[in-house]
Amino acid sequence: MTQGQSSTVDGMLRRSARRTPARIAVEYGDRAWTYEDLDDAVSRAASLLLAEGRAPGDRVAAYGHNSDAYLIAFLACARAGLVHVPVNHHLTGDDLAYVLGQSGSALVLADPGLTGRLPDGTRTLPLRDTGDSLLARLPGSPPYDGPEPRTEDLVQLLYTSGTTALPKGAMMTHRALVHAYLSAITALGLDAGDRPVHALPLYHSAQTHVFLLPYLAVGARNLILDAPDGDRLFDLIETGRVDSLFAPPTVWIGLAGRPDFATRDLSALRKAYYGASVMPVPVLRRLRARLPHLAFYNCFGQSEIGPLATVLGPDEHDARPDSCGRPVLFVDARVVDADGADVPVGVPGEIVYRSPQLCEGYWDRPEETAEAFRGGWFHSGDLAVRDAEGYLTIVDRVKDVINSGGVLVASRQVEDALYTHEAVAEAAVIGLPDERWIEAVTAVVVPRAEVTEDQLIAHVKDRIAPFKAPKRVLFVPELPRNASGKILKRELRDRFRGSAAPGH
């Protein structure tokens, strides 16, 4: 492919800069970047990274909090042909060393306050806040004048959540991410006139690749926050500075549980996106009742597919509040049995995908790659049912289905029943080894008010088949989660395995 014919991640920014050079692209703190300024900064940062001794194809890790510098660094890697490796800024010790080592990252772009956590001998470049940082050195760096990367080149290693095993680096190409951006723009109604706020970690694929980059592609004005602080978000909405918000269910639950949720003027918020984990239907109903004007979108997928696979739009929520919608523009999905055959409508099976959005496989993990793509389709690990109109409803993760007395119980159904009790703030249902039941259905609950184990078990039995009700309820102050807000059920199973009596 000759120069200028590739469709690349950074090329989408370049086109926006030519189309609307003077429009504000990004705001962070007291800094604002026009599209022209942002494109120039990316070009100079790309040149700077190559001057540091990097070469196209090298992996460059990013270990920092949300900032304009973090975004510029990713786009600069894309323009220079480098492979960006976003690293969870909560990782330390062996977990951090594993990702850096497994990816073979030759350089780490890090916030100065985090460099002390890096393994000895790690080559680093500060992202910001110092005189020799990437951001501070941009004016002295010449614009990039090298070749464009190719569509098929790797642009990022997206490490999976690691909820069940060591994380794997999904190899994302420019082609995959550009297709994902187009799918997001189409399915989510992203528009240049929207005023989105980006508060979730940028190292996580959903905030970056479903929202921030697609919004840059359409020419919107983007506000980046350090974190999803409820006070800050409510202030921004009330003053009309933002009208579009993405957050995982755990953040929406927190916002809905705030004392001022019922009194603040949130009428300026027009679009509400949720995803990264299953939204409890009772919580969704409370949100929609409080904010009836708000357009809710359910976004479902995983890192390996860019990460958006299906969407349930605002006009579809009344009839199917528990559905994750239908596949987006560039995704083909099936629901299959263990032999790879399509299952009938209404029968649970594993979702498998074909899509130009998919990763090329897992970095340096050929066996896991072959297993994930067996039969020519990517196996998601998600258990779902499809209805006659093609809508998908997630039942569970394949590995989280509970075998209780030989009967399979989906944890989501039990969780939804628990969320209808006013004393339940959060809940996760897992299976624990049991001599009688094989696996005992066990609820791990964060209470918001006084409640007993017996009361919750009786409450669930009144709403679903009694055999699906928890045999035990364990009370905890909080649930373990990964960066995307997914509950780490593996950690809960490890923590409570072998415990002899309910914890109160």
N, C-alpha and C positions, 0 to 999 in steps of 0.2 A: 504494500500500500504506500502510495507516495505521500509526500508532505502535504498536510492540510486535508486529507481524506479520512483520517481516523476520527472516530467518535469517542472522545475521551472525557474523563471526569473534569479535568481542568478546562477542557475545551468548552464545556457548558458555561463556565464562568466567563470565559473570554467572549463568548457570543453575547451574554448579558451585558458585559461591559461596553461592547460596541453598540448595543441596542439602546441602553439607557445609562450612559457614562456618569451623569451627574446625580442619579438617584442614590439615596442612601441604601447601602447593601447590608451593613452589619453595624450594630451598636453593642458596645461592651464597656461597662463602667462609664467613664467620661470621654471615651473615644468613639468616633463615628467614622466609618469608611464608606466613601462612595464606591460604586461598582468599578469605576476607573481606578481609584486609589487601591482597592482591594486586588484587582488584577495586576497592577504594577507591583504591589507588595509580594504577591505570589511569585511573580517573575524574578524579582530580586532575591527572594528566599530560595528559589530553585537554584539560582546561580551560586548563592552562598553555600548551600549544602554540597554541591559538586566541588566547590573550592576547598571544602573540608576533607577532600580525599575520597568522597563517595563516588560510586559509578553506577550506571543504570543496572537494576536488578538487585542491588544491595538492599538489605533490610534495615530500616531505620525505625526504632521504637519511639513511641510518644508516651511519656509518663507524666501527666499533668492534669490539673483541674480545668474546668471550662474557661475558655478565654478566646479573644480574637486571635491571639498568637497560636493557639492550638489549631484553629481552623486554617490559618495561613500555612502552618507547617504541613498539614495534610495535603492541601492543594499544591504546595511547592513540591512535595515528594511526587505527587501525581505528574506534575509538569516535567520534572527532571528524570522521570523513568525509574524512580526509587520505589521500593515496596514498603508502605507504611504499616507499622505494627502497633495498633492502639493497645495500651496496657491499662488495666483497671488500677486507678491510683490508690486503691485500698490494699493492693497486694504488697506483701513484704516477704522477707526470708526466702524459704525454699520455693514458694509459689511464684514469687517474682523472678527468681533466678531461673526457674523452669521455663517460663515464657520467653525470657531473653535468650536463654541458651538454646531452646528447641527451635526458635525462629532464626537463630544465627544473626541476631541484630548486631551490626558493627558500630552503631552510634545510637545513643539515647538522647532524645530531646526531652528535657525534664524541667519542671518547675524547681527553682532553687531550693525551696523548702523540702523537697522530696529526695534530693540527690543523696542524702545520708543513708537512705535505705538501699541504695543500689549495691550490687556485689563489688568487692574491691577490684580495681583495675578497669571498671566500666568507662568507656569513652563517652563523655557527655557534652552537650551544648545546652546552655540555659535557654528556655523558651522566652522568658520575660523577666522583668523586675530587676535586672542587673545591667550594667553598662556594656557588658560583652555578650548580651543575650541575642538571640536570633532577631527579635523585634527591634532592639536598639541598633543592630548592625545593618539593617535594611538600606538606609540612605547611602551607605558607602559601598553597597554591592551593585554591580552592573546588572542590567536586565538580562534575563536568560535568552540566549540566541541559539541554543542547540536544537537537535531534531525533536519532533513530536514523538511521544510514545505511540505504540501501535495499539489498536483496539484489543488485540488478544494478549497484550502484556499484563502481567500481574500488577495490581496497584495497591492491594492491601491483603494482609493476613488477618482475618477476623477470628479471634479465638472464641470458641464456643463457651457457653456458660459454665460447663463443668459441673452440672448438677448431679451427674451419675458417675463420672470418671474424670481423669485428667483432661483438661481442655485440649481441643484440637484446633489447629490453624486452618480455617477455611480459606482457600486460595481464590481471591476475587479478582477478576480481570476488569479492565475499563469497560469492556463490552457488557459484562454482567451488571455492573452498577449503573451504567447509562440506561439499560433496559429497565432496571428496577426503578430509577427515577421517573421514567416515562409512565410506568405502571402506577406509581404513587400519585403523580400529578393528575392522571386520568381518574383513578378510583376515589381519590380523596378531595377532589375539587379544589386543588391548590391554585391560587390565583395571585397575580401581582398586586392586587389591591388588599390582600390579607395583611394583617399585622401580627405575625406569629411570635411567640416567646419560646425560647429553647432553654429549658431549665434542667433537663435530665442530662446525665453524663455524655459528653461527646465521644468518649471512647466506646460507648455502646452503639451498636449499629442502628437501632431504631431511631434515636434522636438525630443522628447524622444523616443516614441514608434514606429514611422515609420522609424526613421533614426539612432539615437545614439545607442540604444540597439541592433537593428538588425545588425548594423555595428560592434558592439562589438562581436556579435555572430559569424560573419564570419571572424573576426580577422583583421579588418582594423585599420589604424592609424587615430585617431580622434582628431581634433583640436576644442576646445571649446572657443568661444569668449563671451565677456560680452553682446554684442549687434551687430546687423547687420549694422555696420558703413561702409559706402560706400568706404571711403578712405582705410580703413584697408582691406576690401574684395578685392578691385581692386589690392592692393599691393600684397596680398597673391596669387591671381590668376596670376599676371604678373611674379612673381618669381617662379611659379610652385609648391608652397607649398600645394595648394589645387586644386582639379579638379572637385569637386562635391558640389553643393549648393542647399539647400532647402530654399524657402522663400514664404510668401504669396504674392498675387498680389500687395498689397500696397507697399511692399519692391521692387519688380521688377519694378513697375511704378516709384518709386523713383530713382532706379539705372538707368533706361532708360532715365530719365529726367535730369540726371547730365550733365553738359557741357562737361565733359571729356569722356562720354560714347562712343562717336564716335571715340575717338583718342587712348584710352588705348588698350594695347595688351592683349586681353582676350582669346587668342587662346588656352591656357592651360585648360580652363574650358570645361569639356567633358559632364557633366551631369547637367541639370537644372531641379529642381523639384519645382512645384508650387501647392498650394492648400490652404485649410482652408477657402477660399471664392472663388467666381467665378472670373475667369480671363476674363476681357473684350477682346473679339476677336481682336479688332483693336490694342490693346496694345500687345497682343501675336504676331500678324503679324509684328509689328515694331521690336520686340525683335528677331524674327526669321530672319528677313531681315538683321539685323545688325550682327547676329551671326549664319550664315547658317550651320556651322559645329556642332552646339550644339544640343545634344539630349534632347528634352523637354519631361517631364512626367507630366501629370495632375493627382494629387492625391486627391481623394474625399472621404469623410466619415464624421464621427462625433465621439465624445468622447465615446459614448456608445458601439462602435464596434471596439475600440482599437487603432486608430480611422480610419483605412484605409478600405474602402469598394469597391471602383472601381479605376481603373487606365486606362488612355489613354496613350499608349506608343508612342515613337518617330516616328515610321513608320505609325502611325495612324493619325497624326496631319494634314497631307495635306488634307485628305478627310473629316475629321470631327473636325475642330478646335474648335467647340463649345461644343463638347461632353466631358463627364467625363469618358468615356470608358466603360469597362465591369467589372463585379464583379471579385475580386481577388480569389485566390485559395480556401479559406475556407468560402466564402460568397455566399449565395443563395439569390437572389433578385427578387422581383416581382413588377409590377406597377399596382395598384389597385384603384377602385373607393371607394366611401364612405361606400359601403356595403361589401368591402373586395373582390370583384370579379375582376379578371384580366381585364384590359381595352385593346382594340385592339391596334395594332401597330400604332404609330403616335398620339394617344389620350393621353392627359395629365392625370396623376394619381399620387397617393402618392407611393413613394418607401417604401416597407416593406422588412425586412430581417429575415433570419434564419442563424445562424452561431455559431460555438464554440468560436468565437472571442467576442461575445456579453457579455455585463455585466449581472450580476445576477438580476439586478433591481436597484432601487434607495434607498440609505441608509435611513431607517426609514421613507419611503414614500410609504406605501403599495398601496394607491389608485392611485398614479401616475404610479407606477409599473404596476398595473393591466391594466390601460388605455393604457400604451405604448405597452404592450405585448398582447393586446386583439386579440383573434382569433389565438393565437399561433405564431404570427409573430410580430417582433418589428416594430412599426410605426415611421418612421424617421421624418415626418413633411416636407419632401422635395417633391416638385412637379416636375415630370419629364415625358418625353416621351421616349419610347423604339422603336428602329427601327427593321427591319426584321432580322438583324444580331445580335441583342442583345445589341447594344450600347445604353447607356443612355445619355440623354441631360437634364440638370437641367433647368427647367422653372422658378422656384421661390421657396421660402419657402411657404408652404400652407398658413401661416398667413400673407404673404406679397403680395399675389395676390390682385390687385386693382379692385374693382367693380365700374366701371365708367359708369353710366347711364344704369346699368343692364348688361353691357358687361364686361367680365373679361379680364384684361390687365396684362400681365406678366412684372414686372419691369425690368427684365434682358434685354428684347428686346429693351426697350426704352433707357436703359443705354448704350448698345452697339452702338446705333445710336448716342448718345451724344458723345461718345468717339471718333467718327470719325471726330469731329470738333477740329481743331488744338488749339483752345483757352481753351479746357476743360482739366484740369489736373486730376480731379476726379469727379465722379458723383454718386449720389444715387437717386433712384426714389421711392417715397412713395405715398400713398393715404391719402388725408386729407378730413375730413368731408365737404360736400358741399350740400346745399339745392337742387340744380338742378341735380347734377351728382351723388349723394349719396357719392361717393368719387372722388375728383378731382385729376387726375394724376399730381403730383408735382415733379419737378426735383430740387434737392439740389446740387449745383455745386460749386466746387473749381476751379476758373478760373486761367489759366496761362498767359492770355493776355486779353486785353480789348475786351469785347463782351457784347451784350445786350440780354435781355430776348427774344425780338422779333426775333433776329437773330438765337438764339438756337432753338426756337419753329419752325421756318421756316425750319431750317436745318433738324430737325427730321422728319417733314412732307414730306420732299423730299425723305426720305429713308424708312419709314414704313407707314402703314395706318394712315391717318391724325387723326382718332378718338383716336389713341393710344398716340398721341403727348401730351406733358405736357400742362396743362392749365395755369401753372405758373412755373416760375423758380426763385429759391431763391439762392442767392450767399452767400457763407460762406468762411472763411479763412481755415477751415479744417473740416473733417468729424469725428464724434466720432467713436472710434473703441474699440473692446475688445482686449485681449492679443494676440489672434490668427490672428488679422488683419481684423476680420469681422466688417463690418459697423453696428453700432447699430441703426437700423431703428426705433426701438421702441423709442429710445431717440429723434430721429429727429421728429417723429410723436408727441411726447409729447411737444417738444420745439415749434413747429410751429402750433399746433392745435389752431384754433381760430384766427390766424393772418389774418388780413383783406386785406393786400396788399402785393405784392411781395417785398422781401427785396433785395436791390442792394448794 
